[in-house]
Amino acid sequence: MNYDIRELRESTGMTQKAFASLYGIPVSTLRKWEYGEASPAPYVVNLIAGTLPYATPGLKKIISKEGVPYYYDSYKKIVYDRKGNSVLIQQDLEDVKEQNLSLYLKDLFEGLYEIQEKFDRDCKFDKEEDIIWE
């Protein structure tokens, strides 16, 4: 499958600097690729696309009212956000109203971000303090 490097980056919501840093690409090289001044080898683009779960064909894209994309893999029963976070779900989403589904997904991932933030805070606190929790 042919992917456009700019579309891949934009689908993540990342800046050029963040995307380049994540994949070890010089920012100047990424800019040249995006502006058509140079072209990445097709295998490089495919390797990057392979790390983004939503670049896989067959996923259902669900767009919220705010324009935030979510992705649903009905075979694996996994939902993804554009950052690459994934959540294994128990429900089949095929018959859920799409307007409601985007709200449910927003709530699901906002809850995930809150838990991740708490986990990070707890770990940071643990490193700074000599406490054993019981």
The first five atom37 places (N, CA, C, CB, O) and aatype in JSON, in Angstrom:
{
  "aatype": [12, 2, 18, 3, 9, 1, 6, 10, 1, 6, 15, 16, 7, 12, 16, 5, 11, 0, 13, 0, 15, 10, 18, 7, 9, 14, 19, 15, 16, 10, 1, 11, 17, 6, 18, 7, 6, 0, 15, 14, 0, 14, 18, 19, 19, 2, 10, 9, 0, 7, 16, 10, 14, 18, 0, 16, 14, 7, 10, 11, 11, 9, 9, 15, 11, 6, 7, 19, 14, 18, 18, 18, 3, 15, 18, 11, 11, 9, 19, 18, 3, 1, 11, 7, 2, 15, 19, 10, 9, 5, 5, 3, 10, 6, 3, 19, 11, 6, 5, 2, 10, 15, 10, 18, 10, 11, 3, 10, 13, 6, 7, 10, 18, 6, 9, 5, 6, 11, 13, 3, 1, 3, 4, 11, 13, 3, 11, 6, 6, 3, 9, 9, 17, 6],
  "atom_mask": [
    [1, 1, 1, 1, 1],
    [1, 1, 1, 1, 1],
    [1, 1, 1, 1, 1],
    [1, 1, 1, 1, 1],
    [1, 1, 1, 1, 1],
    [1, 1, 1, 1, 1],
    [1, 1, 1, 1, 1],
    [1, 1, 1, 1, 1],
    [1, 1, 1, 1, 1],
    [1, 1, 1, 1, 1],
    [1, 1, 1, 1, 1],
    [1, 1, 1, 1, 1],
    [1, 1, 1, 0, 1],
    [1, 1, 1, 1, 1],
    [1, 1, 1, 1, 1],
    [1, 1, 1, 1, 1],
    [1, 1, 1, 1, 1],
    [1, 1, 1, 1, 1],
    [1, 1, 1, 1, 1],
    [1, 1, 1, 1, 1],
    [1, 1, 1, 1, 1],
    [1, 1, 1, 1, 1],
    [1, 1, 1, 1, 1],
    [1, 1, 1, 0, 1],
    [1, 1, 1, 1, 1],
    [1, 1, 1, 1, 1],
    [1, 1, 1, 1, 1],
    [1, 1, 1, 1, 1],
    [1, 1, 1, 1, 1],
    [1, 1, 1, 1, 1],
    [1, 1, 1, 1, 1],
    [1, 1, 1, 1, 1],
    [1, 1, 1, 1, 1],
    [1, 1, 1, 1, 1],
    [1, 1, 1, 1, 1],
    [1, 1, 1, 0, 1],
    [1, 1, 1, 1, 1],
    [1, 1, 1, 1, 1],
    [1, 1, 1, 1, 1],
    [1, 1, 1, 1, 1],
    [1, 1, 1, 1, 1],
    [1, 1, 1, 1, 1],
    [1, 1, 1, 1, 1],
    [1, 1, 1, 1, 1],
    [1, 1, 1, 1, 1],
    [1, 1, 1, 1, 1],
    [1, 1, 1, 1, 1],
    [1, 1, 1, 1, 1],
    [1, 1, 1, 1, 1],
    [1, 1, 1, 0, 1],
    [1, 1, 1, 1, 1],
    [1, 1, 1, 1, 1],
    [1, 1, 1, 1, 1],
    [1, 1, 1, 1, 1],
    [1, 1, 1, 1, 1],
    [1, 1, 1, 1, 1],
    [1, 1, 1, 1, 1],
    [1, 1, 1, 0, 1],
    [1, 1, 1, 1, 1],
    [1, 1, 1, 1, 1],
    [1, 1, 1, 1, 1],
    [1, 1, 1, 1, 1],
    [1, 1, 1, 1, 1],
    [1, 1, 1, 1, 1],
    [1, 1, 1, 1, 1],
    [1, 1, 1, 1, 1],
    [1, 1, 1, 0, 1],
    [1, 1, 1, 1, 1],
    [1, 1, 1, 1, 1],
    [1, 1, 1, 1, 1],
    [1, 1, 1, 1, 1],
    [1, 1, 1, 1, 1],
    [1, 1, 1, 1, 1],
    [1, 1, 1, 1, 1],
    [1, 1, 1, 1, 1],
    [1, 1, 1, 1, 1],
    [1, 1, 1, 1, 1],
    [1, 1, 1, 1, 1],
    [1, 1, 1, 1, 1],
    [1, 1, 1, 1, 1],
    [1, 1, 1, 1, 1],
    [1, 1, 1, 1, 1],
    [1, 1, 1, 1, 1],
    [1, 1, 1, 0, 1],
    [1, 1, 1, 1, 1],
    [1, 1, 1, 1, 1],
    [1, 1, 1, 1, 1],
    [1, 1, 1, 1, 1],
    [1, 1, 1, 1, 1],
    [1, 1, 1, 1, 1],
    [1, 1, 1, 1, 1],
    [1, 1, 1, 1, 1],
    [1, 1, 1, 1, 1],
    [1, 1, 1, 1, 1],
    [1, 1, 1, 1, 1],
    [1, 1, 1, 1, 1],
    [1, 1, 1, 1, 1],
    [1, 1, 1, 1, 1],
    [1, 1, 1, 1, 1],
    [1, 1, 1, 1, 1],
    [1, 1, 1, 1, 1],
    [1, 1, 1, 1, 1],
    [1, 1, 1, 1, 1],
    [1, 1, 1, 1, 1],
    [1, 1, 1, 1, 1],
    [1, 1, 1, 1, 1],
    [1, 1, 1, 1, 1],
    [1, 1, 1, 1, 1],
    [1, 1, 1, 1, 1],
    [1, 1, 1, 1, 1],
    [1, 1, 1, 0, 1],
    [1, 1, 1, 1, 1],
    [1, 1, 1, 1, 1],
    [1, 1, 1, 1, 1],
    [1, 1, 1, 1, 1],
    [1, 1, 1, 1, 1],
    [1, 1, 1, 1, 1],
    [1, 1, 1, 1, 1],
    [1, 1, 1, 1, 1],
    [1, 1, 1, 1, 1],
    [1, 1, 1, 1, 1],
    [1, 1, 1, 1, 1],
    [1, 1, 1, 1, 1],
    [1, 1, 1, 1, 1],
    [1, 1, 1, 1, 1],
    [1, 1, 1, 1, 1],
    [1, 1, 1, 1, 1],
    [1, 1, 1, 1, 1],
    [1, 1, 1, 1, 1],
    [1, 1, 1, 1, 1],
    [1, 1, 1, 1, 1],
    [1, 1, 1, 1, 1],
    [1, 1, 1, 1, 1],
    [1, 1, 1, 1, 1]
  ],
  "atom_positions": [
    [[0.84, -1.17, 0.0], [0.0, 0.0, 0.0], [0.88, 1.24, 0.0], [-0.95, 0.0, 1.2], [1.92, 1.26, 0.66]],
    [[0.48, 2.26, -0.74], [1.25, 3.5, -0.81], [0.74, 4.5, 0.23], [1.18, 4.1, -2.22], [-0.45, 4.8, 0.28]],
    [[1.65, 5.0, 1.03], [1.31, 5.98, 2.05], [2.06, 7.27, 1.74], [1.64, 5.46, 3.47], [3.15, 7.24, 1.18]],
    [[1.48, 8.37, 2.11], [2.12, 9.67, 2.01], [2.67, 10.02, 3.39], [1.12, 10.77, 1.49], [1.93, 9.97, 4.38]],
    [[3.94, 10.35, 3.46], [4.59, 10.59, 4.75], [3.93, 11.75, 5.5], [6.08, 10.89, 4.56], [3.79, 11.7, 6.73]],
    [[3.51, 12.78, 4.79], [2.85, 13.91, 5.45], [1.51, 13.47, 6.04], [2.63, 15.08, 4.46], [1.18, 13.83, 7.17]],
    [[0.74, 12.7, 5.29], [-0.55, 12.22, 5.78], [-0.37, 11.34, 7.01], [-1.29, 11.44, 4.69], [-1.15, 11.42, 7.96]],
    [[0.66, 10.5, 6.99], [0.93, 9.66, 8.16], [1.23, 10.52, 9.38], [2.1, 8.7, 7.88], [0.68, 10.3, 10.46]],
    [[2.11, 11.51, 9.2], [2.46, 12.36, 10.34], [1.25, 13.14, 10.83], [3.59, 13.33, 9.95], [0.98, 13.2, 12.03]],
    [[0.51, 13.74, 9.9], [-0.65, 14.54, 10.3], [-1.72, 13.68, 10.99], [-1.25, 15.23, 9.08], [-2.43, 14.17, 11.87]],
    [[-1.83, 12.42, 10.6], [-2.83, 11.55, 11.24], [-2.5, 11.29, 12.7], [-2.93, 10.23, 10.49], [-3.38, 10.93, 13.48]],
    [[-1.23, 11.46, 13.08], [-0.84, 11.27, 14.47], [-1.06, 12.52, 15.31], [0.62, 10.86, 14.56], [-1.08, 12.46, 16.54]],
    [[-1.24, 13.66, 14.64], [-1.38, 14.92, 15.35], [-0.04, 15.45, 15.85], [0.0, 0.0, 0.0], [0.0, 16.41, 16.61]],
    [[1.05, 14.84, 15.42], [2.37, 15.24, 15.89], [2.95, 16.35, 15.01], [3.32, 14.03, 15.91], [2.63, 16.47, 13.82]],
    [[3.81, 17.15, 15.61], [4.56, 18.15, 14.85], [5.64, 17.44, 14.05], [5.18, 19.23, 15.79], [5.94, 16.27, 14.29]],
    [[6.22, 18.15, 13.09], [7.33, 17.56, 12.34], [8.47, 17.19, 13.27], [7.82, 18.52, 11.25], [9.07, 16.12, 13.14]],
    [[8.77, 18.06, 14.21], [9.88, 17.82, 15.15], [9.63, 16.56, 15.98], [10.07, 19.03, 16.08], [10.52, 15.72, 16.12]],
    [[8.43, 16.43, 16.54], [8.11, 15.26, 17.37], [8.12, 13.97, 16.56], [6.75, 15.44, 18.05], [8.65, 12.95, 17.01]],
    [[7.54, 14.02, 15.37], [7.48, 12.84, 14.5], [8.9, 12.42, 14.09], [6.62, 13.12, 13.24], [9.24, 11.24, 14.15]],
    [[9.7, 13.39, 13.69], [11.07, 13.1, 13.28], [11.87, 12.5, 14.43], [11.77, 14.37, 12.76], [12.63, 11.55, 14.25]],
    [[11.68, 13.06, 15.61], [12.39, 12.55, 16.79], [11.97, 11.12, 17.11], [12.11, 13.46, 18.0], [12.82, 10.28, 17.41]],
    [[10.67, 10.84, 17.03], [10.17, 9.51, 17.32], [10.79, 8.45, 16.41], [8.66, 9.48, 17.18], [11.11, 7.36, 16.86]],
    [[10.96, 8.78, 15.13], [11.47, 7.81, 14.16], [12.95, 7.98, 13.84], [10.68, 7.9, 12.9], [13.47, 7.28, 12.97]],
    [[13.64, 8.89, 14.51], [15.07, 9.06, 14.29], [15.4, 9.63, 12.92], [0.0, 0.0, 0.0], [16.43, 9.31, 12.34]],
    [[14.52, 10.48, 12.43], [14.71, 11.11, 11.12], [15.11, 12.56, 11.36], [13.4, 11.01, 10.24], [14.48, 13.23, 12.17]],
    [[16.15, 13.06, 10.7], [16.45, 14.49, 10.83], [15.24, 15.31, 10.38], [17.71, 14.87, 10.0], [14.61, 15.0, 9.37]],
    [[14.92, 16.36, 11.12], [13.77, 17.2, 10.79], [13.9, 17.75, 9.38], [13.62, 18.35, 11.81], [12.92, 17.83, 8.65]],
    [[15.11, 18.14, 9.0], [15.31, 18.69, 7.65], [14.97, 17.65, 6.58], [16.78, 19.16, 7.48], [14.44, 18.0, 5.52]],
    [[15.27, 16.4, 6.83], [14.94, 15.33, 5.88], [13.43, 15.15, 5.79], [15.6, 14.0, 6.29], [12.89, 15.04, 4.7]],
    [[12.76, 15.12, 6.94], [11.3, 14.98, 6.95], [10.65, 16.13, 6.18], [10.77, 14.94, 8.39], [9.72, 15.92, 5.41]],
    [[11.15, 17.34, 6.4], [10.59, 18.51, 5.68], [10.77, 18.35, 4.18], [11.27, 19.81, 6.16], [9.85, 18.64, 3.41]],
    [[11.93, 17.9, 3.76], [12.17, 17.7, 2.32], [11.21, 16.66, 1.76], [13.64, 17.27, 2.08], [10.7, 16.81, 0.65]],
    [[10.97, 15.6, 2.51], [10.02, 14.57, 2.07], [8.62, 15.16, 1.93], [10.01, 13.39, 3.05], [7.94, 14.93, 0.94]],
    [[8.21, 15.92, 2.96], [6.86, 16.46, 2.94], [6.66, 17.52, 1.86], [6.53, 17.05, 4.29], [5.56, 17.64, 1.32]],
    [[7.7, 18.28, 1.54], [7.58, 19.33, 0.54], [7.93, 18.85, -0.87], [8.46, 20.5, 0.9], [7.94, 19.63, -1.81]],
    [[8.21, 17.56, -1.0], [8.47, 16.99, -2.32], [9.86, 17.28, -2.88], [0.0, 0.0, 0.0], [10.1, 17.06, -4.06]],
    [[10.76, 17.77, -2.05], [12.12, 18.06, -2.49], [12.97, 16.79, -2.55], [12.77, 19.07, -1.55], [14.0, 16.74, -3.22]],
    [[12.52, 15.77, -1.84], [13.18, 14.46, -1.83], [12.11, 13.43, -1.52], [14.38, 14.4, -0.78], [11.02, 13.78, -1.06]],
    [[12.42, 12.17, -1.75], [11.45, 11.1, -1.48], [12.08, 10.04, -0.62], [10.93, 10.49, -2.8], [13.2, 9.59, -0.87]],
    [[11.36, 9.62, 0.41], [11.86, 8.51, 1.22], [11.72, 7.21, 0.43], [11.1, 8.42, 2.58], [10.87, 7.09, -0.45]],
    [[12.55, 6.26, 0.75], [12.42, 4.94, 0.13], [11.05, 4.38, 0.52], [13.58, 3.97, 0.58], [10.64, 4.52, 1.67]],
    [[10.36, 3.74, -0.41], [9.03, 3.21, -0.09], [9.01, 2.29, 1.13], [8.5, 2.46, -1.28], [8.04, 2.29, 1.88]],
    [[10.07, 1.52, 1.32], [10.08, 0.61, 2.47], [10.13, 1.39, 3.78], [11.26, -0.36, 2.38], [9.61, 0.92, 4.79]],
    [[10.75, 2.57, 3.79], [10.81, 3.4, 5.0], [9.41, 3.86, 5.38], [11.75, 4.62, 4.8], [9.0, 3.78, 6.54]],
    [[8.67, 4.35, 4.39], [7.31, 4.81, 4.63], [6.44, 3.66, 5.1], [6.72, 5.46, 3.37], [5.64, 3.82, 6.02]],
    [[6.58, 2.5, 4.48], [5.79, 1.33, 4.88], [6.15, 0.86, 6.28], [6.0, 0.19, 3.88], [5.28, 0.42, 7.03]],
    [[7.44, 0.95, 6.65], [7.84, 0.58, 8.01], [7.21, 1.53, 9.03], [9.38, 0.6, 8.14], [6.73, 1.09, 10.07]],
    [[7.22, 2.82, 8.73], [6.59, 3.8, 9.64], [5.1, 3.53, 9.72], [6.85, 5.26, 9.16], [4.53, 3.5, 10.82]],
    [[4.45, 3.32, 8.58], [3.01, 3.05, 8.56], [2.69, 1.81, 9.38], [2.5, 2.88, 7.11], [1.65, 1.74, 10.04]],
    [[3.58, 0.83, 9.34], [3.37, -0.41, 10.1], [3.37, -0.22, 11.6], [0.0, 0.0, 0.0], [2.86, -1.06, 12.33]],
    [[3.95, 0.88, 12.07], [3.96, 1.15, 13.51], [2.72, 1.89, 13.96], [5.19, 1.95, 13.89], [2.46, 2.01, 15.16]],
    [[1.94, 2.39, 13.0], [0.71, 3.11, 13.32], [-0.46, 2.17, 13.1], [0.57, 4.4, 12.44], [-0.76, 1.81, 11.96]],
    [[-1.12, 1.76, 14.17], [-2.16, 0.74, 14.02], [-3.27, 1.14, 13.07], [-2.75, 0.43, 15.36], [-3.84, 0.28, 12.4]],
    [[-3.58, 2.42, 12.99], [-4.69, 2.85, 12.16], [-4.32, 2.99, 10.7], [-5.22, 4.15, 12.66], [-5.18, 3.31, 9.88]],
    [[-3.06, 2.75, 10.34], [-2.67, 2.76, 8.94], [-2.94, 1.39, 8.3], [-1.17, 3.12, 8.79], [-2.72, 1.2, 7.11]],
    [[-3.42, 0.46, 9.1], [-3.76, -0.87, 8.63], [-5.1, -0.86, 7.9], [-3.79, -1.87, 9.8], [-6.08, -0.33, 8.42]],
    [[-5.15, -1.43, 6.7], [-6.43, -1.46, 5.99], [-7.47, -2.27, 6.78], [-6.26, -2.06, 4.58], [-7.11, -3.2, 7.5]],
    [[-8.73, -1.91, 6.65], [-9.79, -2.67, 7.29], [-10.26, -2.11, 8.61], [0.0, 0.0, 0.0], [-11.22, -2.62, 9.18]],
    [[-9.6, -1.07, 9.11], [-10.07, -0.46, 10.34], [-11.19, 0.52, 10.03], [-8.91, 0.23, 11.09], [-11.17, 1.2, 9.0]],
    [[-12.15, 0.57, 10.93], [-13.24, 1.53, 10.77], [-12.81, 2.82, 11.45], [-14.59, 0.99, 11.36], [-12.41, 2.81, 12.62]],
    [[-12.9, 3.93, 10.73], [-12.54, 5.23, 11.27], [-13.81, 5.9, 11.8], [-11.85, 6.13, 10.2], [-14.83, 5.95, 11.12]],
    [[-13.73, 6.4, 13.02], [-14.86, 7.07, 13.66], [-14.39, 8.48, 14.02], [-15.35, 6.27, 14.94], [-13.42, 8.65, 14.76]],
    [[-15.07, 9.48, 13.49], [-14.68, 10.87, 13.72], [-15.65, 11.52, 14.71], [-14.67, 11.67, 12.38], [-16.86, 11.44, 14.54]],
    [[-15.1, 12.15, 15.75], [-15.94, 12.85, 16.73], [-16.42, 14.17, 16.14], [-15.16, 13.09, 18.06], [-15.94, 14.6, 15.08]],
    [[-17.35, 14.81, 16.83], [-17.85, 16.12, 16.39], [-16.73, 17.15, 16.33], [-18.96, 16.61, 17.32], [-16.78, 18.09, 15.54]],
    [[-15.71, 16.96, 17.18], [-14.57, 17.87, 17.21], [-13.54, 17.54, 16.14], [-13.92, 17.83, 18.58], [-12.53, 18.24, 16.01]],
    [[-13.78, 16.48, 15.37], [-12.85, 16.09, 14.31], [-11.75, 15.15, 14.76], [0.0, 0.0, 0.0], [-10.8, 14.9, 14.02]],
    [[-11.86, 14.63, 15.97], [-10.85, 13.71, 16.5], [-11.13, 12.31, 15.97], [-10.83, 13.73, 18.08], [-12.24, 11.79, 16.13]],
    [[-10.13, 11.69, 15.33], [-10.37, 10.34, 14.8], [-10.08, 9.24, 15.82], [-9.52, 10.12, 13.57], [-9.14, 9.34, 16.62]],
    [[-10.9, 8.22, 15.77], [-10.69, 6.98, 16.52], [-10.79, 5.86, 15.49], [-11.73, 6.8, 17.71], [-11.35, 6.05, 14.41]],
    [[-10.26, 4.7, 15.83], [-10.23, 3.58, 14.89], [-10.68, 2.32, 15.6], [-8.82, 3.39, 14.28], [-10.35, 2.09, 16.77]],
    [[-11.44, 1.5, 14.89], [-12.0, 0.27, 15.47], [-11.61, -0.92, 14.61], [-13.53, 0.37, 15.6], [-11.91, -0.97, 13.42]],
    [[-10.96, -1.88, 15.24], [-10.62, -3.15, 14.59], [-11.61, -4.18, 15.12], [-9.12, -3.58, 14.88], [-11.47, -4.69, 16.23]],
    [[-12.62, -4.49, 14.31], [-13.69, -5.38, 14.76], [-13.19, -6.82, 14.94], [-14.85, -5.35, 13.78], [-13.75, -7.56, 15.74]],
    [[-12.18, -7.2, 14.21], [-11.65, -8.57, 14.33], [-10.97, -8.77, 15.68], [-10.67, -8.87, 13.19], [-11.19, -9.78, 16.34]],
    [[-10.14, -7.81, 16.08], [-9.4, -7.91, 17.33], [-10.16, -7.31, 18.51], [-8.06, -7.24, 17.2], [-9.77, -7.48, 19.67]],
    [[-11.26, -6.59, 18.22], [-12.03, -5.86, 19.24], [-11.13, -4.9, 20.01], [-12.71, -6.83, 20.2], [-11.08, -4.91, 21.24]],
    [[-10.42, -4.08, 19.23], [-9.53, -3.07, 19.8], [-9.91, -1.72, 19.2], [-8.03, -3.41, 19.52], [-10.18, -1.61, 18.01]],
    [[-9.93, -0.69, 20.06], [-10.1, 0.67, 19.58], [-8.79, 1.42, 19.8], [-11.29, 1.39, 20.31], [-8.07, 1.16, 20.77]],
    [[-8.5, 2.34, 18.9], [-7.27, 3.12, 18.93], [-7.6, 4.6, 18.87], [-6.33, 2.73, 17.75], [-8.61, 5.01, 18.29]],
    [[-6.74, 5.39, 19.5], [-6.82, 6.83, 19.29], [-5.72, 7.21, 18.31], [-6.69, 7.61, 20.63], [-4.95, 6.35, 17.88]],
    [[-5.65, 8.48, 17.94], [-4.67, 8.87, 16.93], [-3.25, 8.9, 17.47], [-5.02, 10.23, 16.38], [-2.3, 9.03, 16.7]],
    [[-3.09, 8.77, 18.79], [-1.76, 8.73, 19.4], [-1.19, 7.32, 19.4], [-1.82, 9.27, 20.81], [-0.02, 7.12, 19.73]],
    [[-2.02, 6.34, 19.02], [-1.57, 4.96, 19.01], [-1.94, 4.18, 20.25], [0.0, 0.0, 0.0], [-1.64, 2.99, 20.36]],
    [[-2.6, 4.84, 21.22], [-3.08, 4.12, 22.39], [-4.17, 3.15, 21.96], [-3.61, 5.1, 23.49], [-4.96, 3.46, 21.06]],
    [[-4.22, 2.01, 22.59], [-5.24, 1.03, 22.24], [-5.9, 0.48, 23.49], [-4.63, -0.12, 21.41], [-5.29, 0.39, 24.56]],
    [[-7.17, 0.1, 23.33], [-7.94, -0.48, 24.42], [-8.69, -1.69, 23.87], [-8.92, 0.57, 25.06], [-9.4, -1.59, 22.87]],
    [[-8.52, -2.81, 24.54], [-9.26, -4.01, 24.19], [-10.66, -3.86, 24.78], [-8.54, -5.3, 24.72], [-10.8, -3.58, 25.97]],
    [[-11.68, -4.06, 23.96], [-13.05, -3.88, 24.42], [-13.79, -5.21, 24.35], [-13.78, -2.81, 23.58], [-13.39, -6.13, 23.64]],
    [[-14.87, -5.3, 25.11], [-15.66, -6.52, 25.15], [-16.85, -6.47, 24.2], [-16.15, -6.77, 26.55], [-17.3, -7.51, 23.71]],
    [[-17.35, -5.28, 23.93], [-18.56, -5.12, 23.13], [-18.26, -5.08, 21.63], [-19.28, -3.85, 23.53], [-17.22, -4.58, 21.2]],
    [[-19.18, -5.62, 20.87], [-19.15, -5.47, 19.42], [-19.73, -4.09, 19.12], [-19.94, -6.62, 18.67], [-20.84, -3.8, 19.56]],
    [[-19.03, -3.26, 18.39], [-19.47, -1.88, 18.17], [-20.25, -1.69, 16.88], [-18.28, -0.99, 18.16], [-20.67, -0.57, 16.57]],
    [[-20.45, -2.74, 16.12], [-21.07, -2.61, 14.81], [-22.45, -1.95, 14.82], [-21.17, -3.95, 14.17], [-22.76, -1.2, 13.9]],
    [[-23.29, -2.21, 15.82], [-24.64, -1.66, 15.82], [-24.81, -0.46, 16.74], [-25.61, -2.73, 16.22], [-25.93, 0.02, 16.94]],
    [[-23.71, 0.05, 17.29], [-23.78, 1.23, 18.14], [-23.91, 2.46, 17.23], [-22.53, 1.34, 19.08], [-23.2, 2.58, 16.23]],
    [[-24.82, 3.36, 17.59], [-25.02, 4.57, 16.79], [-23.71, 5.36, 16.72], [-26.16, 5.45, 17.38], [-23.09, 5.62, 17.75]],
    [[-23.3, 5.74, 15.52], [-22.01, 6.39, 15.33], [-21.89, 7.7, 16.11], [-21.77, 6.65, 13.86], [-20.82, 8.01, 16.63]],
    [[-22.99, 8.48, 16.2], [-22.94, 9.73, 16.95], [-22.62, 9.47, 18.42], [-24.26, 10.49, 16.82], [-21.86, 10.2, 19.05]],
    [[-23.22, 8.42, 18.97], [-22.96, 8.06, 20.36], [-21.59, 7.42, 20.53], [-24.05, 7.12, 20.87], [-20.91, 7.65, 21.53]],
    [[-21.2, 6.61, 19.58], [-19.94, 5.89, 19.67], [-18.76, 6.85, 19.82], [-19.74, 5.01, 18.45], [-17.86, 6.59, 20.62]],
    [[-18.76, 7.93, 19.08], [-17.65, 8.88, 19.2], [-17.59, 9.48, 20.6], [-17.78, 10.0, 18.14], [-16.51, 9.74, 21.11]],
    [[-18.75, 9.7, 21.23], [-18.77, 10.21, 22.61], [-18.24, 9.16, 23.58], [-20.2, 10.61, 23.0], [-17.48, 9.47, 24.49]],
    [[-18.66, 7.91, 23.37], [-18.17, 6.83, 24.24], [-16.65, 6.67, 24.13], [-18.87, 5.5, 23.87], [-15.96, 6.46, 25.13]],
    [[-16.15, 6.77, 22.91], [-14.7, 6.63, 22.71], [-13.95, 7.8, 23.33], [-14.37, 6.54, 21.22], [-12.88, 7.62, 23.92]],
    [[-14.5, 8.99, 23.21], [-13.88, 10.17, 23.84], [-13.78, 9.94, 25.35], [-14.7, 11.47, 23.53], [-12.72, 10.16, 25.94]],
    [[-14.87, 9.51, 25.97], [-14.86, 9.23, 27.41], [-13.86, 8.14, 27.77], [-16.25, 8.83, 27.88], [-13.13, 8.26, 28.76]],
    [[-13.83, 7.09, 26.98], [-12.92, 5.97, 27.23], [-11.48, 6.44, 27.24], [-13.12, 4.88, 26.18], [-10.72, 6.13, 28.16]],
    [[-11.08, 7.19, 26.21], [-9.68, 7.6, 26.11], [-9.35, 8.72, 27.09], [-9.37, 8.06, 24.69], [-8.21, 8.79, 27.57]],
    [[-10.29, 9.6, 27.41], [-10.03, 10.62, 28.44], [-9.77, 9.93, 29.78], [-11.21, 11.62, 28.56], [-8.9, 10.35, 30.53]],
    [[-10.54, 8.87, 30.07], [-10.3, 8.1, 31.29], [-8.92, 7.44, 31.27], [0.0, 0.0, 0.0], [-8.22, 7.41, 32.28]],
    [[-8.54, 6.92, 30.12], [-7.22, 6.3, 29.98], [-6.11, 7.33, 30.23], [-7.06, 5.68, 28.58], [-5.15, 7.04, 30.93]],
    [[-6.26, 8.53, 29.65], [-5.23, 9.56, 29.84], [-5.13, 9.96, 31.31], [-5.55, 10.8, 28.98], [-4.02, 10.21, 31.8]],
    [[-6.26, 10.03, 32.01], [-6.24, 10.37, 33.44], [-5.5, 9.31, 34.24], [-7.66, 10.54, 33.97], [-4.7, 9.62, 35.12]],
    [[-5.77, 8.05, 33.94], [-5.11, 6.95, 34.64], [-3.61, 6.94, 34.33], [-5.75, 5.59, 34.25], [-2.8, 6.71, 35.22]],
    [[-3.25, 7.18, 33.08], [-1.83, 7.24, 32.71], [-1.13, 8.36, 33.46], [-1.68, 7.43, 31.19], [-0.01, 8.19, 33.94]],
    [[-1.79, 9.51, 33.55], [-1.22, 10.66, 34.26], [-1.02, 10.34, 35.74], [-2.13, 11.89, 34.1], [0.02, 10.66, 36.3]],
    [[-2.01, 9.7, 36.36], [-1.9, 9.31, 37.77], [-0.76, 8.31, 37.96], [-3.22, 8.71, 38.27], [0.01, 8.42, 38.92]],
    [[-0.67, 7.34, 37.07], [0.41, 6.35, 37.14], [1.77, 7.04, 37.06], [0.26, 5.32, 36.0], [2.66, 6.74, 37.85]],
    [[1.92, 7.96, 36.13], [3.19, 8.69, 35.98], [3.51, 9.5, 37.24], [3.14, 9.63, 34.76], [4.66, 9.51, 37.7]],
    [[2.5, 10.17, 37.81], [2.69, 10.95, 39.04], [3.13, 10.04, 40.18], [1.4, 11.7, 39.42], [4.05, 10.36, 40.93]],
    [[2.44, 8.9, 40.32], [2.76, 7.95, 41.4], [4.19, 7.44, 41.26], [1.78, 6.77, 41.4], [4.92, 7.37, 42.25]],
    [[4.58, 7.09, 40.07], [5.95, 6.58, 39.86], [6.98, 7.65, 40.14], [6.11, 6.06, 38.43], [8.02, 7.37, 40.74]],
    [[6.71, 8.88, 39.71], [7.63, 9.98, 39.98], [7.75, 10.21, 41.48], [7.16, 11.27, 39.26], [8.85, 10.37, 42.0]],
    [[6.61, 10.23, 42.18], [6.6, 10.42, 43.62], [7.39, 9.3, 44.31], [5.16, 10.47, 44.16], [8.15, 9.56, 45.24]],
    [[7.19, 8.08, 43.86], [7.87, 6.93, 44.45], [9.39, 7.06, 44.33], [7.41, 5.63, 43.78], [10.13, 6.69, 45.25]],
    [[9.84, 7.59, 43.21], [11.29, 7.76, 43.01], [11.86, 8.83, 43.94], [11.58, 8.13, 41.55], [13.02, 8.77, 44.33]],
    [[11.02, 9.8, 44.29], [11.49, 10.93, 45.11], [11.37, 10.67, 46.6], [10.71, 12.17, 44.76], [12.1, 11.28, 47.38]],
    [[10.47, 9.79, 47.02], [10.2, 9.57, 48.44], [10.54, 8.13, 48.83], [8.73, 9.89, 48.76], [10.49, 7.21, 48.01]],
    [[10.89, 7.96, 50.1], [11.21, 6.62, 50.63], [9.97, 6.09, 51.35], [12.45, 6.66, 51.6], [9.89, 6.09, 52.58]],
    [[9.0, 5.64, 50.54], [7.72, 5.18, 51.08], [7.42, 3.81, 50.51], [6.57, 6.18, 50.77], [7.64, 3.56, 49.32]],
    [[6.91, 2.91, 51.36], [6.41, 1.62, 50.91], [4.93, 1.6, 51.22], [7.18, 0.42, 51.59], [4.53, 1.72, 52.38]],
    [[4.11, 1.45, 50.2], [2.66, 1.43, 50.37], [2.2, 0.04, 50.78], [1.95, 1.88, 49.07], [2.77, -0.96, 50.36]],
    [[1.17, -0.02, 51.58], [0.62, -1.31, 51.99], [-0.82, -1.41, 51.61], [0.77, -1.52, 53.49], [-1.46, -2.43, 51.87]]
  ]
}
